[in-house]
């Protein structure tokens, strides 16, 4: 099995990919778009993408890409995220004048960063990529916010550990692919739909699920790029798309939603715990 993820080795997306399959060949990609392209071109079997963090919120670009591409969601995993401030060996916190990391990681460590004076905070494309840059360029006055694994990969030392704002910091990842990930039965469905701009439209849409006892674990709106002040609504449902109640709810919603698309129906996962050996998904692949 080959799995694509965004970032360098040591990125949290790599850890998520290992939860999907510990034995897979992992393929690092520069961007989220490259992950979708690798799956679409059959260069890999699956792609792993972060979709939301319990502190920083949604990764909006990946919501947009799910609509732009026709690759279904086939699974999900949750990864506990512990951030470390990493620098070249021998450096101290007093030496640091610049800190690099992905915008999401910076947001997740906001409290710690606000305690630092005279330090420039610089956003980059990847947590592990920031660590790699510091190691490759020998940046003696810089540090990166990244994982403990990134420190091992790039030979950096932690100046401060567990600097995220909350100990419960967790990122949820989606798995995309053209074939089922496991034989486990689906119990979750992700959809996207549009509505006409009229009073009660969203209430009416959500009632199609509430009246049938189907819960929502996620509701997100994103702009329709070509139509000003119109929105796409993304929802995660606590039912398989093939369940009778869910089928009827989707048929009801389709009666008045100008656009409705099922992005995937797949097995949900229980939150991972630090040090967990393997997820349910990994054991059933």
Residue pairs with C-beta under 8 A, 6 or more apart in sequence:
1 21
1 23
1 24
1 25
1 45
1 46
1 285
2 24
2 25
2 26
2 27
2 43
2 44
2 45
2 46
3 17
3 20
3 21
3 24
3 25
3 26
3 27
3 44
3 45
3 46
3 47
3 48
4 26
4 27
4 28
4 29
4 34
4 35
4 38
4 39
4 43
4 44
4 46
4 47
4 48
5 11
5 13
5 14
5 16
5 17
5 26
5 27
5 28
5 29
5 35
5 47
5 48
5 49
6 13
6 28
6 29
6 30
6 31
6 32
6 34
6 35
6 49
6 50
6 126
7 13
7 14
7 28
7 29
7 125
7 126
7 127
7 128
7 129
8 28
8 126
8 128
8 129
8 131
8 132
8 150
8 153
9 26
9 28
9 128
9 149
9 150
9 153
10 127
10 128
10 131
10 132
10 146
10 147
10 149
10 150
10 151
10 152
10 153
10 154
11 28
11 126
11 127
11 128
11 129
11 146
11 147
11 150
12 50
12 79
12 81
12 127
12 147
12 171
13 48
13 49
13 50
13 173
14 26
14 28
14 128
14 149
15 79
15 147
15 149
16 48
16 50
16 77
16 79
16 171
16 173
17 24
17 26
17 48
18 24
18 26
19 77
19 79
19 272
19 276
19 278
19 279
19 281
19 282
20 46
20 48
20 75
20 77
20 175
20 181
20 279
20 281
20 282
20 285
21 282
21 285
22 278
22 282
24 45
27 38
27 43
27 44
29 35
29 38
30 125
31 125
32 49
32 61
32 62
32 65
33 65
35 47
35 48
35 49
35 176
36 47
36 65
36 68
36 69
36 71
36 176
38 44
38 47
39 45
39 46
39 47
39 71
39 176
39 177
39 178
40 69
40 71
45 177
45 179
46 74
46 175
46 176
46 177
46 181
47 71
47 175
47 176
47 177
48 77
48 173
48 174
48 175
49 59
49 62
49 65
49 173
49 174
49 175
49 176
50 59
50 62
50 104
50 171
50 172
50 173
51 58
51 59
51 62
51 63
51 76
51 172
51 173
51 174
52 58
52 59
52 171
52 172
52 218
53 59
53 81
53 104
53 108
53 169
53 170
53 171
53 172
54 166
54 168
54 169
54 170
54 171
55 107
55 108
55 164
55 165
55 166
55 169
56 104
56 107
56 108
58 220
59 104
60 222
62 174
63 220
63 222
63 232
63 234
64 222
66 73
66 174
66 176
66 190
66 192
66 234
66 263
67 192
67 232
67 261
69 176
71 176
71 177
71 178
72 176
72 177
72 178
72 262
72 263
72 264
73 174
73 175
73 176
73 190
73 263
73 264
73 266
74 175
74 176
74 177
74 179
74 180
74 181
74 264
74 266
75 174
75 175
75 181
75 182
75 266
75 267
75 269
75 281
76 172
76 173
76 174
76 175
76 188
76 266
76 268
76 269
77 172
77 173
77 175
77 269
77 272
77 279
77 281
78 170
78 171
78 172
78 173
78 269
78 270
78 271
78 272
79 170
79 171
79 173
79 272
80 169
80 170
80 272
80 273
80 274
81 108
81 164
81 169
81 170
81 171
82 147
82 148
82 161
82 162
82 164
82 169
82 274
83 101
83 105
83 108
83 109
83 127
83 145
83 146
83 147
83 162
83 163
83 164
83 169
84 145
84 146
84 147
84 148
84 151
84 158
84 160
84 161
84 162
84 163
85 93
85 96
85 99
85 112
85 143
85 144
85 145
85 158
85 159
85 160
85 161
85 163
86 131
86 134
86 143
86 144
86 145
86 146
86 150
86 151
86 154
86 156
86 157
86 158
86 159
87 95
87 96
87 134
87 142
87 143
87 144
87 156
87 157
87 159
88 134
88 135
88 138
88 139
88 140
88 156
88 157
89 155
89 156
89 157
90 157
91 140
91 143
91 157
91 159
92 159
93 159
93 160
95 140
95 141
96 116
96 119
96 141
96 142
96 143
96 159
97 118
97 119
97 120
97 141
97 142
98 119
98 120
98 121
98 122
98 139
98 141
98 142
98 143
99 106
99 113
99 116
99 119
99 120
99 121
99 122
99 142
99 143
99 144
99 145
100 122
100 123
100 124
100 130
100 133
100 134
100 142
100 143
100 144
100 145
101 109
101 123
101 124
101 127
101 130
101 144
101 145
101 146
102 123
102 124
102 125
102 126
102 127
102 130
103 123
105 127
105 145
105 146
106 113
106 121
106 123
106 145
108 164
108 165
108 169
109 145
109 163
109 164
109 165
110 165
111 165
112 160
112 163
112 164
112 165
113 119
113 121
124 130
124 133
127 144
127 145
127 146
127 147
127 150
128 146
128 147
128 149
128 150
128 153
128 154
130 144
130 145
130 146
131 144
131 146
131 150
131 151
131 153
131 154
131 156
132 150
132 153
132 154
133 139
133 144
134 142
134 143
134 144
134 154
134 156
135 154
135 155
135 156
136 154
143 159
144 150
144 156
145 163
148 158
148 161
150 156
151 157
151 158
170 271
170 272
174 264
175 181
175 266
175 281
176 264
181 266
181 267
181 281
181 285
182 267
182 281
182 284
182 285
183 284
184 267
184 280
184 281
184 284
185 240
185 267
186 240
186 241
186 242
186 265
186 266
186 267
187 238
187 239
187 240
187 267
187 268
188 217
188 236
188 237
188 238
188 239
188 240
188 265
188 266
188 267
188 268
189 236
189 237
189 239
189 240
189 241
189 246
189 262
189 264
189 265
189 266
190 218
190 234
190 235
190 236
190 237
190 262
190 263
190 264
190 265
190 266
191 234
191 235
191 237
191 250
191 260
191 261
191 262
191 263
192 232
192 233
192 234
192 235
192 259
192 260
192 261
192 263
193 205
193 232
193 233
193 235
193 253
193 257
193 259
193 260
193 261
194 224
194 230
194 231
194 232
194 233
194 257
194 258
194 259
194 260
195 201
195 202
195 205
195 231
195 233
195 256
195 257
195 258
196 256
196 258
197 229
197 230
201 256
202 233
204 256
205 233
205 253
205 256
205 257
206 216
206 219
206 235
208 249
208 250
208 252
208 253
209 215
209 216
209 235
209 237
209 249
212 245
212 246
212 248
212 249
213 245
214 237
214 238
214 239
214 245
214 246
214 249
215 237
215 238
216 235
216 236
216 237
216 238
217 236
217 237
217 238
218 234
218 235
218 236
219 233
219 234
219 235
219 236
220 233
220 234
220 235
221 231
221 232
221 233
221 234
222 231
222 232
222 234
223 229
223 230
223 231
223 232
224 230
224 231
224 232
234 263
237 246
237 249
238 268
239 245
239 246
240 246
240 265
241 247
241 250
241 262
241 265
242 265
250 260
250 262
253 260
254 260
267 280
267 281
267 284
269 279
269 280
269 281
270 280
272 279
